[in-house]
Amino acid sequence: MTSLPERHDQGLFNSLPPTGPPSILLLESEPESASVARVFVREFLAFHVRDPSEDHLDAAVLITSELVTNSLRYGTEPGDTVRVVLDVDDLRTRIEVHDPVRRRPRIRRESGERDRGRGLIILDALCPGAWGVNDIPFGKAVWAEVKTA
């Protein structure tokens, strides 16, 4: 039986798969998916970010919830899936939500009369200048970056 050499911070062994929660979550196009995404983000960050502040966790969870909810509401049809992709480093947490519709979200004016339409306003307040939309092969990716405090 052959054993693997010790893992080092350089070379081939740097490409070994990471441990802990995965960075990608596939969700069905159903209302419960936003709740599943919130749990996923909290667990991922608790494992992959050293001593995350409660503010950072709360912001990342809220942003994910808003992006997933918008994606489910405006970017999917029954039977579609949504993909949440997370990436972290010492400076920020990047959250991407992919859906199959190319139509880009737009910020609506604030209104006390509507119950909806505040997601991108919240996103812009929590991540000023650090969010956007990219086309991907089968739809779009809406992303945001939450700075590590």
Contact map, one row per residue, 1 for C-alpha under 8 A:
11100000000000000000000000000000000000000000000000000000000000000000000000000000000000000000000000000000000000000000000000000000000000000000000000000
11110000000000000000000000000000000000000000000000000000000000000000000000000000000000000000000000000000000000000000000000000000000000000000000000000
11111000000000000000000000000000000000000000000000000000000000000000000000000000000000000000000000000000000000000000000000000000000000000000000000000
01111100000000000000000000000000000000000000000000000000000000000000000000000000000000000000000000000000000000000000000000000000000000000000000000000
00111110000000000000000000000000000000000000000000000000000000000000000000000000000000000000000000000000000000000000000000000000000000000000000000000
00011111000000000000000000000000000000000000000000000000000000000000000000000000000000000000000000000000000000000000000000000000000000000000000000000
00001111100011000000000000000000000000000000000000000000000000000000000000000000000000000000000000000000000000000000000000000000000000000000000000000
00000111111011000000000000000000000000000000000000000000000000000000000000000000000000000000000000000000000000000000000000000000000000000000000000000
00000011111011000000000000000000000000000000000000000000000000000000000000000000000000000000000000000000000000000000000000000000000000000000000000000
00000001111111000000000000000000000000000000000000000000000000000000000000000000000000000000000000000000000000000000000000000000000000000000000000000
00000001111111000000000000000000000000000000000000000000000000000000000000000000000000000000000000000000000000000000000000000000000000000000000000000
00000000011111110000000000000000000000000000000000000000000000000000000000000000000000000000000000000000000000000000000000000000000000000000000000000
00000011111111110000000000000000000000000000000000000000000000000000000000000000000000000000000000000000000000000000000000000000000000000000000000000
00000011111111110000000000000000000000000000000000000000000000000000000000000000000000000000000000000000000000000000000000000000000000000000000000000
00000000000111111000000000000000000000000000000000000000000000000000000000000000000000000000000000000000000000000000000000000000000000000000000000000
00000000000111111100000000000000000000000000000000000000000000000000000000000000000000000000000000000000000000000000000000000000000000000000000000000
00000000000000111110000000000000000000000000000000000000000000000000000000000000000000000000000000000000000000000000000000000000000000000000000000000
00000000000000011111000000000000000000000000000000000000000000000000000000000000000000000000000000000000000000000000000000000000000000000000000000000
00000000000000001111110000000000000000000000000000000000000000000000000000000000000000000000000000000000000000000000000000000000000000000000000000000
00000000000000000111110000000000000000000001001100000000000000000000000000000000000000000000000000000000000000000000000000000000000000000000000000000
00000000000000000011111000000000000000000011001000000000000000000000000000000000000000000000000000000000000000000000000000000000000000000000000000000
00000000000000000011111110000000000000000001000000000000000000000000000000000000000000000000000000000000000000000000000000000000000000000000000000000
00000000000000000000111110000000000000000001000000000000000000000000000000000000000011100000000000000000000000000000000000000000000000000000000000000
00000000000000000000011111000000000000000000000000000000000000000000000000000000001111000000000000000000000000000000000000000000000000000000000000000
00000000000000000000011111100000000010010000000000000000000000000000000000000000001110000000000000000000000000000000000000000000000000000000000000000
00000000000000000000000111110000000000000000000000000000000000000000000000000000111100000000000000000000000000000000000000000000000000000000000000000
00000000000000000000000011111000100010000000000000000000000000000000000000000000111100000000000000000000000000000000000000000000000000000000000000000
00000000000000000000000001111100100000000000000000000000000000000000000000000011110000000000000000000000000000000000000000000000000000000000000000000
00000000000000000000000000111110100000000000000000000000000000000000000100011111110000000000000000000000000000000000000000000000000000000000000000000
00000000000000000000000000011111100000000000000000000000000000000000000100000100000000000000000000000000000000000000000000000000000000000000000000000
00000000000000000000000000001111110000000000000000000000000000000000100100000000000000000000000000000000000000000000000000000000000000000000000000000
00000000000000000000000000000111111100000000000000000000000000000000000000000000000000000000000000000000000000000000000000000000000000000000000000000
00000000000000000000000000111111111110000000000000000000000000000001000000000000000000000000000000000000000000000000000000000000000000000000000000000
00000000000000000000000000000011111111000000000000000000000000011001100000000000000000000000000000000000000000000000000000000000000000000000000000000
00000000000000000000000000000001111111100000000000000000000000001000000000000000000000000000000000000000000000000000000000000000000000000000000000000
00000000000000000000000000000001111111110000000000000000000000000000000000000000000000000000000000000000000000000000000000000000000000000000000000000
00000000000000000000000010100000111111111000000000000000000000011001000000000000000100000000000000000000000000000000000000000000000000000000000000000
00000000000000000000000000000000011111111100000000000000000011011000000000000000000000000000000000000000000000000000000000000000000000000000000000000
00000000000000000000000000000000001111111110000000000000000000000000000000000000000000000000000000000000000000000000000000000000000000000000000000000
00000000000000000000000010000000000111111111000000000000000000000000000000000000000000000000000000000000000000000000000000000000000000000000000000000
00000000000000000000000000000000000011111111100000000000000110010000000000000000000001000000000000000000000000000000000000000000000000000000000000000
00000000000000000000000000000000000001111111110000000000100010000000000000000000000000000000000000000000000000000000000000000000000000000000000000000
00000000000000000000100000000000000000111111111000000000000000000000000000000000000000000000000000000000000000000000000000000000000000000000000000000
00000000000000000001111000000000000000011111111100000000000000000000000000000000000000000000000000000000000000000000000000000000000000000000000000000
00000000000000000000000000000000000000001111111110010000100000000000000000000000000000000000000000000000000000000000000000000000000000000000000000000
00000000000000000000000000000000000000000111111111110000000000000000000000000000000000000000000000000000000000000000000000000000000000000000000000000
00000000000000000001100000000000000000000011111111000000000000000000000000000000000000000000000000000000000000000000000000000000000000000000000000000
00000000000000000001000000000000000000000001111111000000000000000000000000000000000000010000000000000000000000000000000000000000000000000000000000000
00000000000000000000000000000000000000000000111111110000000000000000000000000000000000011000000000000000000000000000000000000000000000000000000000000
00000000000000000000000000000000000000000000011111110000000000000000000000000000000000000000000000000000000000000000000000000000000000000000000000000
00000000000000000000000000000000000000000000010011111000000000000000000000000000000000000000000000000000000000000000000000000000000000000000000000000
00000000000000000000000000000000000000000000110011111101100000000000000000000000000000000000000000000000000000000000000000000000000000000000000000010
00000000000000000000000000000000000000000000000000111111100000000000000000000000000000000000000000000000000000000000000000000000000000000000000000001
00000000000000000000000000000000000000000000000000011111110000000000000000000000000000000000000000000000000000000000000000000000000000000000000000000
00000000000000000000000000000000000000000000000000001111111000000000000000000000000000000000000000000000000000000000000000000000000000000000000000000
00000000000000000000000000000000000000000000000000011111111100000000000000000000000000000000000000000000000000000000000000000000000000000000000001111
00000000000000000000000000000000000000000100100000011111111110000000000000000000000000000000000000000000000000000000000000000000000000000000000000000
00000000000000000000000000000000000000000000000000000111111111000000000000000000000000000000000000000000000000000000000000000000000000000000000000000
00000000000000000000000000000000000000000000000000000011111111100000000000000000000000000000000000000000000000000000000000000100000000000000000001000
00000000000000000000000000000000000000001000000000000001111111110000000000000000000000000000101000000000000000000000000000000000000000000000000001000
00000000000000000000000000000000000001001100000000000000111111111000000000000000000000000000000000000000000000000000000000000000000000000000000000000
00000000000000000000000000000000000001000000000000000000011111111100000000000000000000000000000000000000000000000000000000000000000000000000000000000
00000000000000000000000000000000000000000000000000000000001111111110000000000000000000000000001000000000000000000000000001100000000000000000000100000
00000000000000000000000000000000010011001000000000000000000111111111000000000000000000000000001010000000000000000000000000000000000000000000000000000
00000000000000000000000000000000011011000000000000000000000011111111100000000000000000000000000000000000000000000000000000000000000000000000000000000
00000000000000000000000000000000000000000000000000000000000001111111110000000000000000000000000000000000000000000000001100100000000000000000000000000
00000000000000000000000000000000000000000000000000000000000000111111111000000000000000000000000010000000000000000000001000000000000000000000010000000
00000000000000000000000000000000110010000000000000000000000000011111111100000000010100000000000010000000000000000000000000000000000000000000000000000
00000000000000000000000000000010010000000000000000000000000000001111111110000000000000000000000000000000000000000000000000000000000000000000000000000
00000000000000000000000000000000000000000000000000000000000000000111111111100000000000000000000000000000000000000000001000000000000000000000000000000
00000000000000000000000000000000000000000000000000000000000000000011111111110000010000000000000011100000000000000000000000000000000000000000000000000
00000000000000000000000000001110000000000000000000000000000000000001111111111000010000000000000000000000000000000000000000000000000000000000000000000
00000000000000000000000000000000000000000000000000000000000000000000111111110000000000000000000000000000000000000000000000000000000000000000000000000
00000000000000000000000000000000000000000000000000000000000000000000011111110000000000000000000000000000000000000000000000000000000000000000000000000
00000000000000000000000000000000000000000000000000000000000000000000011111111000000000000000000000111110000000000000000000000000000000000000000000000
00000000000000000000000000001000000000000000000000000000000000000000001111111101110000000000000000111000000000000000000000000000000000000000000000000
00000000000000000000000000001000000000000000000000000000000000000000000100111111000000000000000000000000000000000000000000000000000000000000000000000
00000000000000000000000000001100000000000000000000000000000000000000000000011111000000000000000000000000000000000000000000000000000000000000000000000
00000000000000000000000000011000000000000000000000000000000000000000000000001111100000000000000000000000000000000000000000000000000000000000000000000
00000000000000000000000000011000000000000000000000000000000000000000000000011111110000000000000000010000000000000000000000000000000000000000000000000
00000000000000000000000001111000000000000000000000000000000000000000000000010011111000000000000000110000000000000000000000000000000000000000000000000
00000000000000000000000001111000000000000000000000000000000000000001001100010001111100000000000011110000000000000000000000000000000000000000000000000
00000000000000000000000111100000000000000000000000000000000000000000000000000000111110000000000111100000000000000000000000000000000000000000000000000
00000000000000000000000111100000000010000000000000000000000000000001000000000000011111000000001111000000000000000000000000000000000000000000000000000
00000000000000000000001110000000000000000000000000000000000000000000000000000000001111100000001110000000000000000000000000000000000000000000000000000
00000000000000000000001100000000000000001000000000000000000000000000000000000000000111110000111100000000000000000000000000000000000000000000000000000
00000000000000000000001000000000000000000000000000000000000000000000000000000000000011111000111000000000000000000000000000000000000000000000000000000
00000000000000000000000000000000000000000000000110000000000000000000000000000000000001111111110000000000000000000000000000000000000000000000000000000
00000000000000000000000000000000000000000000000010000000000000000000000000000000000000111111100000000000000000000000000000000000000000000000000000000
00000000000000000000000000000000000000000000000000000000000000000000000000000000000000011111000000000000000000000000000000000000000000000000000000010
00000000000000000000000000000000000000000000000000000000000000000000000000000000000000011111100000000000000000000000000000000000000000000000000000110
00000000000000000000000000000000000000000000000000000000000000000000000000000000000000011111110000000000000000000000000000000000000000000000000011110
00000000000000000000000000000000000000000000000000000000000100000000000000000000000001111011111000000000000000000000000000000000000000000000000011110
00000000000000000000000000000000000000000000000000000000000000000000000000000000000001110001111100000000000000000000000000000000000000000000001111000
00000000000000000000000000000000000000000000000000000000000100110000000000000000000111100000111110000000000000000000000000000000000000000000001110000
00000000000000000000000000000000000000000000000000000000000000000000000000000000001111000000011111000000000000000000000000000000000000000000111100000
00000000000000000000000000000000000000000000000000000000000000010011001000000000011110000000001111100000000000000000000000000000000000000000111000000
00000000000000000000000000000000000000000000000000000000000000000000001000000000011100000000000111110000000000000000000000000000000000000011110000000
00000000000000000000000000000000000000000000000000000000000000000000001000110000111000000000000011111000000000000000000000000000000000000111100000000
00000000000000000000000000000000000000000000000000000000000000000000000000110001110000000000000001111100000000000000000000000000000000000111000000000
00000000000000000000000000000000000000000000000000000000000000000000000000110000000000000000000000111110000000000000000000000000000000000111000000000
00000000000000000000000000000000000000000000000000000000000000000000000000100000000000000000000000011111000000000000000000000000000000100011000000000
00000000000000000000000000000000000000000000000000000000000000000000000000100000000000000000000000001111100000000000000000000000000000000001000000000
00000000000000000000000000000000000000000000000000000000000000000000000000000000000000000000000000000111110000000000000000000000000010000001000000000
00000000000000000000000000000000000000000000000000000000000000000000000000000000000000000000000000000011111000000000000000000000000000000000000000000
00000000000000000000000000000000000000000000000000000000000000000000000000000000000000000000000000000001111100000000000100000000000000000000000000000
00000000000000000000000000000000000000000000000000000000000000000000000000000000000000000000000000000000111110000000110110000000000000000000000000000
00000000000000000000000000000000000000000000000000000000000000000000000000000000000000000000000000000000011111000000110010000000000000000000000000000
00000000000000000000000000000000000000000000000000000000000000000000000000000000000000000000000000000000001111100000000000000000000000000000000000000
00000000000000000000000000000000000000000000000000000000000000000000000000000000000000000000000000000000000111110000110010000000000000000000000000000
00000000000000000000000000000000000000000000000000000000000000000000000000000000000000000000000000000000000011111100000000000000000000000000000000000
00000000000000000000000000000000000000000000000000000000000000000000000000000000000000000000000000000000000001111110000000000000000000000000000000000
00000000000000000000000000000000000000000000000000000000000000000000000000000000000000000000000000000000000000111110000000000000000000000000000000000
00000000000000000000000000000000000000000000000000000000000000000000000000000000000000000000000000000000000000111111100000000000000000000000000000000
00000000000000000000000000000000000000000000000000000000000000000000000000000000000000000000000000000000000000011111100000000000000000000000000000000
00000000000000000000000000000000000000000000000000000000000000000000000000000000000000000000000000000000000000000111111000000000000000000000000000000
00000000000000000000000000000000000000000000000000000000000000000000000000000000000000000000000000000000001101000111111110000000000000000000000000000
00000000000000000000000000000000000000000000000000000000000000000000000000000000000000000000000000000000001101000001111111000000000000000000000000000
00000000000000000000000000000000000000000000000000000000000000000110010000000000000000000000000000000000000000000001111111100000000000000000000000000
00000000000000000000000000000000000000000000000000000000000000000100000000000000000000000000000000000000011000000000111111110000000000000000000000000
00000000000000000000000000000000000000000000000000000000000000000000000000000000000000000000000000000000001101000000111111111000000000000000000000000
00000000000000000000000000000000000000000000000000000000000000100000000000000000000000000000000000000000000000000000011111111100000000000000000000000
00000000000000000000000000000000000000000000000000000000000000100100000000000000000000000000000000000000000000000000001111111111001000000000000100000
00000000000000000000000000000000000000000000000000000000000000000000000000000000000000000000000000000000000000000000000111111111111000000000000000000
00000000000000000000000000000000000000000000000000000000000000000000000000000000000000000000000000000000000000000000000011111111000000000000000000000
00000000000000000000000000000000000000000000000000000000001000000000000000000000000000000000000000000000000000000000000001111111000000000000000001000
00000000000000000000000000000000000000000000000000000000000000000000000000000000000000000000000000000000000000000000000000111111111000000000000111100
00000000000000000000000000000000000000000000000000000000000000000000000000000000000000000000000000000000000000000000000000111111111000000000000000000
00000000000000000000000000000000000000000000000000000000000000000000000000000000000000000000000000000000000000000000000000010011111000000000000000000
00000000000000000000000000000000000000000000000000000000000000000000000000000000000000000000000000000000000000000000000000010011111100000000000111000
00000000000000000000000000000000000000000000000000000000000000000000000000000000000000000000000000000000000000000000000000110011111110000000011110000
00000000000000000000000000000000000000000000000000000000000000000000000000000000000000000000000000000000000000000000000000000000011111000000011100000
00000000000000000000000000000000000000000000000000000000000000000000000000000000000000000000000000000001000000000000000000000000001111100001111000000
00000000000000000000000000000000000000000000000000000000000000000000000000000000000000000000000000000000000000000000000000000000000111110001110000000
00000000000000000000000000000000000000000000000000000000000000000000000000000000000000000000000000000100000000000000000000000000000011111011100000000
00000000000000000000000000000000000000000000000000000000000000000000000000000000000000000000000000000000000000000000000000000000000001111111100000000
00000000000000000000000000000000000000000000000000000000000000000000000000000000000000000000000000000000000000000000000000000000000000111111000000000
00000000000000000000000000000000000000000000000000000000000000000000000000000000000000000000000000111000000000000000000000000000000000011111000000000
00000000000000000000000000000000000000000000000000000000000000000000000000000000000000000000000001111100000000000000000000000000000000111111100000000
00000000000000000000000000000000000000000000000000000000000000000000000000000000000000000000000001111111000000000000000000000000000011111111110000000
00000000000000000000000000000000000000000000000000000000000000000000000000000000000000000000000111100000000000000000000000000000000011110011111000000
00000000000000000000000000000000000000000000000000000000000000000010000000000000000000000000000111000000000000000000000000000000001111000001111100000
00000000000000000000000000000000000000000000000000000000000000000000000000000000000000000000011110000000000000000000000000000000001110000000111110000
00000000000000000000000000000000000000000000000000000000000000100000000000000000000000000000011100000000000000000000000000100010011100000000011111000
00000000000000000000000000000000000000000000000000000000000000000000000000000000000000000001111000000000000000000000000000000010011000000000001111100
00000000000000000000000000000000000000000000000000000001001100000000000000000000000000000001110000000000000000000000000000000110010000000000000111110
00000000000000000000000000000000000000000000000000000001000000000000000000000000000000000011100000000000000000000000000000000010000000000000000011111
00000000000000000000000000000000000000000000000000010001000000000000000000000000000000000111100000000000000000000000000000000000000000000000000001111
00000000000000000000000000000000000000000000000000001001000000000000000000000000000000000000000000000000000000000000000000000000000000000000000000111
